[in-house]
Amino acid sequence: MNTLGLAARMQQDINNIIDKIDLIELSPNTLQRIYKPFPKPVRSLDAIHLASMTYMSDIEPALALASYDARMNEAAVALGFILYDL
């Protein structure tokens, strides 16, 4: 790929994608929410994502979940989140 000059173009594409990613800190409130029951059974990592979404929804009310996981989607909808149409 590098001989065709694609490496530099791909690196720029990767940097553009990474620039769009925001990391959020797991605050004490978010961590407390993880341990509370969810309206639907969820796995550990799903609980972290849903608790983070709950925190982020105060900042971004139009937050939507993009997932192919039916269990995760059901839990998100039960919490009042909208699903991104994949």
C-alpha positions in Angstrom: 0.0 0.0 0.0 2.8 2.4 0.8 4.3 2.1 -2.7 1.0 3.5 -4.1 1.0 6.3 -1.6 -2.1 5.0 0.1 -0.6 4.9 3.6 -0.6 8.7 4.0 -4.2 9.0 2.7 -5.4 6.2 5.0 -3.6 7.8 7.9 -5.5 11.0 7.3 -8.8 9.1 7.1 -8.0 7.4 10.4 -7.1 10.7 12.0 -10.4 12.2 10.8 -12.3 9.3 12.4 -10.4 9.5 15.7 -11.0 13.2 15.9 -14.8 12.5 16.0 -14.5 10.2 19.0 -15.1 11.6 22.4 -14.0 9.8 25.5 -16.0 10.3 28.7 -14.8 9.8 32.2 -16.6 7.2 34.3 -17.8 9.6 37.0 -18.9 8.4 40.4 -22.6 9.0 39.3 -22.1 6.9 36.2 -20.4 4.1 38.2 -23.3 4.1 40.7 -25.8 3.8 37.8 -23.9 0.7 36.5 -24.8 -1.2 39.7 -28.5 -0.3 39.8 -30.9 -2.6 38.0 -31.8 -2.0 34.4 -35.3 -2.5 33.0 -34.0 -5.4 30.9 -31.1 -7.8 31.6 -27.8 -6.5 30.3 -24.2 -7.7 30.3 -21.5 -5.8 32.1 -20.1 -3.9 29.2 -23.7 -3.0 28.1 -24.3 -1.6 31.6 -21.3 0.6 31.2 -22.5 1.9 27.8 -26.1 2.5 29.0 -24.9 4.2 32.2 -22.7 6.4 30.1 -25.6 7.2 27.7 -27.7 8.2 30.7 -24.9 10.6 31.7 -24.5 11.9 28.2 -28.2 12.4 27.6 -28.1 15.3 30.0 -25.6 17.0 27.7 -27.0 15.7 24.3 -30.7 15.0 24.5 -30.9 13.7 20.9 -28.5 10.9 21.8 -29.2 7.7 19.9 -27.8 4.2 20.2 -26.4 2.5 17.1 -26.3 -1.3 17.8 -27.1 -4.6 16.1 -27.5 -6.2 19.5 -31.2 -6.8 20.2 -30.7 -7.1 23.9 -28.9 -3.8 24.1 -31.5 -2.1 21.9 -34.3 -3.4 24.1 -32.6 -2.1 27.2 -31.9 1.3 25.6 -35.5 1.7 24.4 -36.8 0.7 27.9 -34.6 3.5 29.3 -36.2 6.0 26.8 -33.4 6.2 24.3 -33.9 6.3 20.6 -32.2 3.9 18.2 -30.1 5.1 15.3 -31.5 3.5 12.1 -28.9 1.2 10.8 
